[in-house]
């Protein structure tokens, strides 16, 4: 032991590069008396330096190499505080007691164990809640995922106790007499921490991570105190926010060869502000001050503020003014009345090289930041960085930088669930345990890590065929164990003529179906380990769930050579391997239903992030606030300066009230604001600074950060205008990038193909399309483009309509006499047979069948009402093609129903289950289907009916509840024969128009309404572009 040593404490001002200043002071003999680097390559190896983060440790090594000019030397031992290496050589002393520290428990293992305890305590919690609320229904955590989320919060509270060096047993001493009953239940729940958790830790010979860190720090402090090293020991850049770290710092400050260098300690703070920081008044305001932690640390060390010596040389006058500007702006609210006097002491040079960037939205903010970073590195050797706690903004900026060809990795990390491996895991769980969603299944099949034992090209080809022929078009439900059945069902449908079959399905030959079945078999086999568990009702062990998940993932990722290395490649792959193996290694006796597994995985992965591999642009960085500490760049952009983002919104603890935490000696949530404020204050010391925010966030107005408001208020209107004008420059760059090259909107398409390429046949339903949107006929008939089918879906209105059509058709073809005694029974028998053939899902069957029963009665009643006036009924009658005049174009059609009347005339009937054209549209020949069917009838196109005149044109509407409602669209106001002839003449004239080669197929010639749903070819016609460009008038 040594005698009393005056604490040796220094500070580096924000405007001075921190790590180079410490390096230079140590080597030049200014930091530790008696030590000066004299050129001996082994001399620095006796130095131990503690810095806050691993990044700071790497940068300090670089600072030594830069300062010494690349000399061959052994560098000092540089260690990040709180991230000690597990190697035994860290403890160089001869006191074996400091080595006797149990290992830290893995965070995932801790969450699993706490989740198990939470599930057990939930039973007791329900009883307690029931006593409080009687018959009222109260939700309590019941699923495994609920328990894991609650365990996550409970673990955070335990870390608060450990970090603050507060005993969990102190909870028992809280005065609960004045607390509401709910808080008493909560305190009873926290018995998990006090009574059960210590036993589990002892049984497993482990410590909570925060407690483990504390013990290592305190052990190191004890070692240094008992056996002071012969060489210098330096703590550089730490604010001592963790009490155990503060104890180590205090120990180092008093070592004979020790020194502490504080970052940005304000030596010029007035006495009134210092007194406020040291008092207990207005704690919520003072504790958020950037100097609060440093002044608290100075008191713990036992050094007076005036005794903290400056390091790194004199600041420039501009940087000194900027430091004063920031310090005055952020002074405690109780003493802001001094602004009037102190503002005069801050010269305008304080605002030099500081810009304010106010973007209207997050996208332009990211684009402007990227432009500023790109401009900064135009100067050779210049460096630039974005610092923000907003990871979404960081990702946006990285994407914008890619437009300049710059790769910048976000060192803040990527959430595990957003990595390729994490997304694969999510898709697998959604596919197996979620609803029958073809989009999820398709996303899984197309995932870049999925190969299913096939070469990349073969896998991509079969997935594309599987999508177009099997997953698109038609209806049905899919599942992880029904893929082969789905392919076989599609194979059977391909040969049917009574239903609509997807064109892609029609084109698949036997060889293609064989390949599809083989693919579906491999897919099913890969998903089977999890699908088998999903089909079980009983609870399953955690080990079984993890093992099944691993087998499924590896089977999906297996390549043609049987390897699945890509699944575990890279940083994200290593994360996935560590996560899954950690779940098994935890050896937690946990059981849950398989259905709970997806949400449980989400909860367990919530805090996992993947740090990027080394790489990216050497002069542009994107940092989180932790990674940015002690770094120096030529330009720093402080982004996301909105309230709730930077600083983050404080959140009260869900377990303990503020009063409880204060009574236990735990710090309030505002303490994190003080730490963030210090990071901000230090970042303001870079050579050039851009402060950035967006006026809207997630579509809603945002509020500027409290620091932004204080800085601009203190600076004054004129200074703010100058700084904003500079920031607007990058905003204009961003807007220019967004505007691109001025271009006129695409003209309204009016293609005029050669006559030989024009359609030679049209159906009666396509004629209306030709009238309203000729371009759609061009795309379909000339270009022969077909729209991509929808993904497999549940049967809907279209299928229900087809079923009603089939009932009407079969009632006629099976000659059901509507006046017979058993007409309703026979109709119901037909309906049941057709209904059963559809093989609908049970929930849809339960809804549809009552409607069909009601419709059957309505059909019989309608048929019976017409029976006396109808000589013969014809259902689903195809018309022979008939050439329209001398145009060379033939007209085809298919009538839902034609009823021959005794006089030889015919009623033309069309069945509808959805919307129908109005009588006005039919009469105006804008909906000419029925009149054109009448024209074909008059020309003998409908086979057995021969040439006949139409007597009436009817729409028969089947309502939602099964009512059958006929509508005579002509209502006796128009002669159906004259209307049919007029439709034919109009069609002949229109086809003659398109028989002239210079006449084109105009897009959107006569749309019903501009708000109508998009047509199949509107995107190809670039409809929105030419409409917005003023070329949307009708012709």
Residue pairs with C-beta under 8 A, 6 or more apart in sequence:
1 225
1 226
2 228
2 256
4 254
5 254
5 255
5 256
5 258
6 254
7 250
7 253
7 254
7 260
7 301
7 302
7 303
7 307
8 32
8 253
8 254
8 258
8 259
8 260
9 253
9 259
9 260
9 261
9 262
9 298
9 301
9 303
9 307
9 308
9 309
10 25
10 31
10 259
10 260
10 261
10 262
10 308
10 309
10 310
10 311
11 261
11 262
11 263
11 264
11 265
11 267
11 308
11 309
11 310
11 311
12 18
12 21
12 22
12 261
12 262
12 263
12 264
12 310
12 311
12 312
13 264
13 310
13 312
13 315
13 319
13 320
13 323
13 685
14 263
14 264
14 319
14 323
14 326
14 681
14 682
14 683
14 684
14 685
15 315
15 316
15 319
15 320
15 322
15 323
15 685
16 311
16 312
16 313
16 315
16 319
16 685
17 312
17 632
18 236
18 237
18 261
18 263
18 312
18 630
18 632
18 682
19 56
19 59
19 60
19 63
19 236
19 237
19 630
19 632
20 63
20 66
20 67
20 312
20 632
21 311
21 312
21 313
22 31
22 49
22 60
22 63
22 234
22 236
22 237
22 261
22 311
22 312
23 60
23 63
23 64
23 67
24 30
24 67
24 312
25 31
25 261
25 311
25 312
26 32
26 35
26 37
26 47
26 232
26 234
27 36
27 37
27 44
27 64
27 67
27 68
28 36
28 37
29 35
29 36
29 37
30 311
31 232
31 234
31 259
31 261
31 311
32 232
32 234
32 257
32 258
32 259
34 257
35 47
35 231
35 232
35 257
37 43
37 44
37 68
39 71
41 71
41 72
41 73
41 74
42 73
42 74
43 73
44 64
44 73
44 74
44 75
44 76
45 74
45 75
45 76
45 77
46 76
46 229
46 230
46 231
46 232
47 76
47 77
47 231
47 232
47 233
47 234
48 76
48 77
48 79
48 229
48 231
48 232
48 233
48 234
49 60
49 76
49 77
49 78
49 79
49 233
49 234
49 235
49 236
50 78
50 79
50 80
50 81
50 233
50 234
50 235
50 236
50 238
50 248
50 252
51 57
51 60
51 78
51 79
51 80
51 81
51 236
51 237
51 238
51 630
52 80
52 81
52 82
52 237
52 238
52 239
52 629
52 630
53 80
53 83
53 626
53 627
53 629
53 630
54 80
54 83
55 411
55 627
55 629
55 631
56 80
56 237
56 629
56 630
56 631
57 78
57 79
57 80
59 630
59 631
60 78
60 236
61 75
61 78
64 73
64 75
64 76
65 75
79 85
79 90
81 217
81 235
81 238
81 245
81 248
82 213
82 217
82 242
82 245
84 90
84 216
84 220
88 99
90 220
91 98
91 99
91 219
91 220
91 223
92 223
92 229
93 223
93 226
93 227
94 227
95 222
95 223
95 226
95 227
98 219
98 220
98 222
98 223
101 207
101 212
101 215
101 216
101 219
102 201
102 205
102 206
102 207
102 212
103 205
103 206
103 207
103 212
104 206
104 207
104 208
104 209
104 212
104 213
105 201
105 204
105 206
105 207
105 208
105 209
105 212
106 582
106 585
106 586
107 155
107 209
107 607
108 579
108 582
108 583
108 586
108 604
109 582
109 585
109 586
109 588
110 151
110 155
110 208
110 209
111 148
111 151
111 152
111 155
111 603
111 604
112 148
112 151
112 542
112 583
112 586
112 588
112 590
112 604
113 200
113 586
113 588
114 151
114 154
114 155
114 192
114 197
115 144
115 147
115 148
115 150
115 151
115 590
116 147
116 588
116 589
116 590
117 151
117 192
117 196
117 197
118 141
118 147
118 150
118 151
118 154
118 192
119 141
119 144
119 147
121 189
121 192
122 140
122 141
122 142
122 147
124 188
125 140
125 141
125 185
125 189
126 140
128 185
128 188
129 138
129 140
129 185
130 138
132 181
132 182
132 185
141 147
141 149
141 150
143 592
143 596
143 599
143 600
144 590
144 592
144 596
144 597
144 599
144 600
145 596
145 599
145 600
145 602
145 603
148 600
148 603
148 604
149 603
149 606
152 603
152 606
152 607
153 654
153 655
154 192
154 193
154 655
155 208
157 190
157 193
157 653
157 655
157 656
158 168
158 193
158 197
158 208
158 210
159 208
159 209
159 210
160 166
160 666
161 167
161 168
161 193
161 664
161 666
162 208
162 210
162 211
162 214
163 210
163 214
163 242
163 243
163 244
164 243
164 665
164 666
164 667
165 214
165 243
165 244
166 664
166 665
166 666
168 193
168 194
168 197
168 198
169 194
170 664
170 665
171 187
171 190
171 193
171 194
171 664
172 194
174 187
174 660
174 663
174 664
175 663
176 183
176 184
176 187
179 187
179 657
183 657
183 660
186 655
186 656
189 655
190 655
201 207
201 208
207 215
213 242
213 244
214 242
214 243
214 244
215 244
217 242
217 244
217 245
217 247
217 248
218 244
218 247
218 248
220 248
221 244
221 247
221 248
221 250
221 251
221 252
224 233
224 248
224 251
224 252
224 255
224 258
225 251
228 255
228 256
228 257
228 258
229 255
229 257
230 257
231 257
232 257
232 258
232 259
233 252
233 255
233 257
233 258
233 259
234 252
234 258
234 259
234 260
234 261
235 248
235 249
235 252
235 253
235 259
235 260
235 261
236 260
236 261
236 630
237 261
237 263
237 629
237 630
238 245
238 249
238 263
239 262
239 263
239 293
239 294
239 297
239 675
239 678
240 246
240 249
240 293
240 294
240 296
240 297
240 300
241 293
241 671
241 675
246 296
246 297
246 300
246 301
247 300
249 260
249 297
249 300
249 301
250 300
250 301
250 302
251 258
252 258
252 259
252 260
253 259
253 260
253 301
253 303
260 301
261 311
262 294
262 297
262 298
262 308
263 629
263 630
263 678
263 682
264 290
264 294
264 678
264 681
264 682
264 685
265 291
265 294
265 298
265 305
265 308
266 291
266 294
266 327
267 305
267 306
267 308
267 310
268 324
268 327
269 291
269 305
269 327
270 335
270 338
272 335
272 338
273 331
273 332
273 335
274 295
274 305
276 282
276 286
276 332
276 334
276 335
277 286
277 289
277 291
277 292
277 295
277 296
277 332
278 295
278 299
279 286
281 334
282 332
282 333
282 334
283 668
283 670
284 668
284 670
285 332
285 333
285 334
286 292
286 332
287 667
287 668
287 670
287 671
287 673
287 674
288 647
288 670
288 671
288 673
288 674
288 677
289 330
289 331
289 332
289 674
289 677
290 330
290 674
290 677
290 678
290 680
290 681
291 678
292 674
293 674
293 675
293 678
294 678
295 305
298 304
298 305
298 308
315 323
317 347
317 349
318 349
318 350
318 352
318 353
319 685
321 346
321 347
321 349
321 350
322 349
322 350
322 351
322 352
322 354
322 684
322 685
323 684
323 685
324 342
324 345
324 346
324 350
325 346
325 350
325 351
325 711
325 714
325 715
326 681
326 684
326 711
327 681
328 339
328 342
328 343
328 346
328 714
329 707
329 710
329 711
329 713
329 714
329 715
330 677
330 681
330 707
330 710
331 338
339 714
343 714
343 716
346 714
348 719
350 715
351 715
351 719
351 722
351 723
353 687
353 688
353 689
354 684
354 688
354 689
354 690
354 691
354 723
355 689
355 690
355 691
355 723
355 724
355 726
355 727
355 730
356 690
356 691
356 712
356 720
356 723
356 724
356 726
356 727
357 365
357 368
357 369
357 372
357 637
357 690
357 691
357 692
357 693
357 727
357 728
357 730
357 731
358 692
358 693
358 694
358 695
358 724
358 727
358 731
359 365
359 368
359 692
359 693
359 694
359 695
359 731
359 734
360 694
360 695
360 696
361 694
361 695
361 696
362 392
362 393
362 396
362 694
362 696
362 697
362 698
363 396
364 694
364 731
364 734
364 735
364 738
365 393
365 396
365 639
365 692
365 693
365 694
366 393
366 396
366 397
366 399
366 400
367 400
367 734
367 737
367 738
368 692
368 727
368 730
368 731
368 733
368 734
369 386
369 393
369 397
369 400
369 637
369 639
369 690
369 692
369 730
370 397
370 400
370 401
370 403
370 404
370 734
371 400
371 730
371 733
371 734
371 737
372 384
372 635
372 637
372 690
372 730
372 733
373 384
373 385
373 386
373 397
373 401
373 406
373 408
373 620
373 635
373 637
374 401
374 404
374 406
375 730
375 733
376 382
376 383
376 384
376 620
376 634
376 635
376 688
377 383
377 384
377 617
377 619
377 620
379 634
381 619
382 619
382 634
382 635
383 619
383 620
383 621
383 633
383 634
383 635
384 619
384 620
384 621
384 633
384 634
384 635
384 636
384 637
385 620
385 621
385 622
385 623
385 628
385 631
385 633
385 635
385 636
385 637
386 394
386 397
386 621
386 622
386 623
386 636
386 637
386 639
387 623
387 624
387 625
387 628
387 636
387 637
387 638
387 639
387 683
388 394
388 622
388 624
388 625
388 637
388 638
388 639
388 640
388 646
389 412
389 624
389 625
389 640
389 645
389 646
389 648
389 676
390 639
390 640
390 645
390 646
391 410
391 412
391 413
391 415
391 624
393 639
393 640
394 410
394 412
394 622
394 624
394 639
395 410
397 408
397 622
397 639
398 408
398 409
398 410
398 622
401 407
401 408
401 617
401 620
403 737
406 617
406 620
407 615
407 616
407 617
408 616
408 617
408 620
408 621
408 622
409 612
409 613
409 615
409 616
409 622
410 612
410 622
411 611
411 612
411 621
411 622
411 623
411 624
411 627
412 609
412 622
412 623
412 624
412 627
413 609
413 610
413 611
413 612
413 624
414 572
414 609
414 610
414 612
415 422
415 608
415 609
415 610
416 422
416 572
416 575
416 576
416 579
416 605
416 608
416 609
416 610
417 423
417 425
417 426
417 602
417 605
419 572
419 575
419 576
419 610
420 447
420 448
420 449
420 572
421 449
421 567
421 572
421 573
421 575
421 576
422 572
422 575
422 576
422 605
423 447
424 444
424 447
424 449
424 450
424 553
424 556
424 557
424 567
425 549
425 553
425 576
425 601
426 598
426 602
427 440
427 443
427 444
427 447
428 444
428 527
428 530
428 549
428 552
428 553
428 556
429 530
429 549
429 597
429 598
429 601
430 437
430 440
430 598
431 437
431 440
431 441
431 444
431 480
431 527
432 480
432 527
432 530
432 531
432 534
432 552
433 530
433 534
433 594
433 595
433 597
433 598
434 440
434 598
436 477
436 478
436 479
438 471
438 478
438 791
438 792
438 793
439 791
441 471
441 478
442 463
442 467
442 471
442 791
444 450
444 556
445 463
445 466
445 467
445 523
446 463
447 556
449 556
449 557
449 566
449 567
450 459
450 556
450 557
451 459
451 556
451 557
451 558
451 559
451 560
452 459
452 519
452 522
452 523
452 526
452 555
452 556
452 558
453 522
453 558
453 559
453 560
453 562
454 462
454 522
454 559
454 560
455 559
455 560
458 560
462 515
462 516
462 519
463 519
465 508
465 512
465 515
465 516
466 516
466 519
466 520
468 502
468 504
468 788
468 789
469 490
469 502
469 504
469 505
469 507
469 508
469 512
469 516
470 486
470 487
470 490
470 505
470 516
470 792
471 478
471 791
471 792
472 502
472 504
472 788
472 789
472 790
472 791
472 792
473 501
473 502
473 504
473 505
473 789
473 790
473 792
474 490
474 493
474 502
474 505
474 789
474 792
475 792
475 793
475 794
475 795
475 796
475 799
476 486
476 489
476 792
477 792
477 794
477 841
478 486
478 792
479 531
480 524
480 527
480 528
480 530
480 531
480 534
481 524
481 527
481 528
481 531
481 535
483 520
483 523
483 524
484 517
484 520
484 521
484 524
486 520
486 792
487 513
487 516
487 517
487 520
488 517
490 505
491 508
491 513
493 499
493 501
493 505
494 501
494 505
494 506
494 508
498 806
499 802
500 802
502 789
503 786
504 789
508 516
524 531
525 555
526 552
526 555
526 556
527 552
527 556
528 552
529 547
529 548
529 549
529 551
529 552
529 555
530 548
530 549
530 552
530 594
532 548
533 540
533 544
533 545
533 548
533 594
533 597
534 594
534 595
536 594
537 593
538 593
539 591
539 592
539 593
540 591
540 592
540 593
540 594
541 589
541 590
541 591
542 583
542 584
542 588
542 590
542 591
542 592
543 584
545 592
545 594
545 597
546 580
546 583
546 584
547 584
549 580
549 597
549 601
550 580
553 564
553 567
553 576
554 564
554 567
555 564
557 564
557 566
557 567
558 564
559 566
566 573
567 573
567 576
568 574
568 576
568 577
570 613
571 610
571 611
571 612
571 613
572 610
575 608
575 610
579 604
579 605
579 608
583 604
592 600
621 631
621 633
623 631
625 646
625 676
625 679
628 636
628 679
628 683
629 679
629 682
632 686
633 686
633 687
634 686
634 687
634 688
635 686
635 687
635 688
635 689
635 690
636 683
636 686
636 688
636 689
636 690
637 689
637 690
637 692
638 646
638 680
638 683
638 684
638 689
638 690
638 691
638 692
639 692
639 693
640 646
640 692
640 693
641 691
641 692
641 693
641 704
641 705
641 707
641 708
642 693
642 694
642 697
642 702
642 703
642 704
642 705
643 649
643 702
643 703
643 704
643 705
643 706
644 702
644 703
645 697
645 705
646 676
646 680
646 705
647 672
647 673
647 676
647 677
647 705
647 706
647 707
648 672
648 673
648 676
650 669
650 670
650 672
650 673
651 669
652 658
652 669
653 661
653 669
656 664
656 666
658 668
661 667
661 668
662 668
677 707
680 707
683 689
690 727
690 730
691 708
691 711
691 727
692 727
693 702
693 704
693 705
693 708
694 702
695 701
695 702
696 702
704 712
712 720
715 723
744 1029
745 1025
745 1026
745 1028
745 1029
745 1030
745 1031
746 1022
746 1025
746 1026
746 1029
747 1026
747 1031
748 1002
748 1003
748 1004
748 1021
748 1026
748 1031
748 1032
749 775
749 1002
749 1003
749 1021
749 1022
749 1026
750 775
750 1000
750 1001
750 1002
750 1003
751 775
751 778
751 782
751 1000
751 1001
752 997
752 998
752 999
752 1000
752 1001
753 778
753 782
753 1001
754 997
755 995
755 997
757 782
758 781
758 782
758 994
758 995
759 777
759 781
759 782
759 889
760 888
760 889
760 890
761 881
761 889
761 890
761 891
761 892
762 770
762 777
762 781
762 889
762 890
762 891
762 892
763 891
763 892
763 893
763 894
764 891
764 892
764 893
764 928
764 929
764 932
764 933
764 936
765 893
765 929
766 777
767 891
767 928
767 929
767 932
767 987
768 926
768 927
768 928
768 929
769 776
769 777
770 777
770 990
770 994
771 926
771 928
771 990
771 1005
771 1006
772 926
772 1004
772 1005
772 1006
772 1007
772 1008
773 1003
773 1004
773 1005
773 1006
773 1007
773 1015
773 1017
774 994
774 1000
774 1001
774 1002
774 1003
774 1005
775 1001
775 1002
775 1003
775 1004
775 1017
775 1021
776 1015
776 1016
776 1017
777 1001
778 1001
779 785
779 1016
779 1017
779 1020
779 1021
780 786
780 1016
780 1017
782 1001
785 1017
785 1020
787 1016
787 1017
794 841
794 844
795 838
795 840
795 841
795 844
797 913
797 914
799 838
800 848
800 851
800 913
801 911
801 912
801 913
801 914
801 958
803 834
803 835
803 838
803 848
803 852
804 852
804 855
804 911
804 913
804 958
805 876
805 896
805 911
806 834
807 827
807 830
807 831
807 834
807 852
807 855
807 856
807 859
808 859
808 875
808 896
808 897
808 911
809 875
809 876
810 830
810 834
810 875
811 826
811 827
811 830
811 859
811 863
811 875
812 873
812 874
812 875
812 897
813 875
814 826
814 830
816 823
816 826
816 827
816 830
816 863
817 823
817 867
818 860
818 863
818 864
818 866
818 867
819 864
819 867
820 826
823 860
823 863
823 864
824 856
824 857
824 860
827 856
827 859
827 860
828 853
828 856
831 852
831 853
831 855
831 856
835 845
835 848
835 849
835 852
840 848
850 962
851 960
851 961
851 962
852 962
853 962
854 961
854 962
854 963
855 958
855 962
855 963
855 964
856 962
857 962
858 958
858 962
858 963
858 964
859 964
861 964
862 956
862 964
862 966
866 899
869 901
869 902
870 899
870 900
870 901
870 907
871 900
871 901
871 902
872 899
872 900
873 897
873 898
873 899
873 900
874 895
874 897
874 898
874 899
874 900
874 942
874 944
874 945
875 896
875 897
876 894
876 895
876 896
876 897
877 894
877 895
877 897
877 898
877 942
877 943
877 945
878 892
878 893
878 894
878 942
878 943
879 891
879 892
879 893
879 894
879 895
879 933
879 936
879 941
879 942
880 892
880 941
880 942
880 943
881 890
881 891
881 892
881 941
882 890
882 891
882 936
882 939
882 941
883 889
883 890
883 891
884 890
884 891
884 984
884 987
884 988
884 991
885 988
885 991
885 992
886 992
887 988
887 991
887 992
887 995
888 995
889 991
889 995
891 932
891 935
891 936
891 987
893 929
893 932
893 933
893 936
893 941
895 908
895 909
895 910
895 933
895 942
896 909
896 910
896 911
897 908
897 909
897 910
897 911
897 956
898 906
898 907
898 908
898 909
898 937
898 942
898 945
899 906
899 907
899 909
900 906
900 945
900 948
901 907
901 951
903 951
904 948
904 949
905 948
905 949
905 950
905 951
906 937
906 945
906 948
906 949
906 950
906 951
907 950
907 951
907 952
907 953
907 954
908 930
908 933
908 934
908 937
908 950
908 952
908 953
908 954
908 976
909 954
909 955
909 956
910 916
910 929
910 930
910 954
910 955
910 956
911 955
911 956
911 958
912 955
912 956
912 957
912 958
913 957
913 958
916 955
916 957
916 967
917 926
917 927
917 929
917 955
917 969
918 927
919 967
919 969
919 970
919 971
921 927
922 928
922 930
922 931
922 953
922 969
922 970
922 979
923 969
923 970
923 973
923 974
923 979
925 931
925 979
925 982
925 983
925 986
926 1006
928 983
928 986
928 987
930 953
930 969
931 953
931 976
931 979
931 980
931 982
931 983
932 980
932 983
932 984
932 987
933 950
934 949
934 950
934 953
934 976
934 977
934 979
934 980
934 983
935 980
935 981
935 983
935 984
935 987
936 942
937 945
937 947
937 948
937 949
937 950
937 980
938 947
938 948
938 949
938 950
938 977
938 980
938 981
939 947
940 946
940 947
940 948
949 976
949 977
950 976
950 977
950 980
951 976
952 968
952 970
952 976
953 968
953 969
953 970
953 976
953 979
954 966
954 967
954 968
954 969
955 966
955 967
955 969
956 964
956 965
956 966
956 967
957 964
957 965
957 966
957 967
958 964
958 965
959 965
970 976
970 979
993 999
994 1001
1002 1035
1003 1018
1003 1021
1003 1023
1003 1026
1004 1018
1004 1021
1004 1023
1004 1027
1004 1032
1005 1034
1005 1035
1006 1034
1010 1027
1010 1032
1014 1023
1018 1024
1026 1032
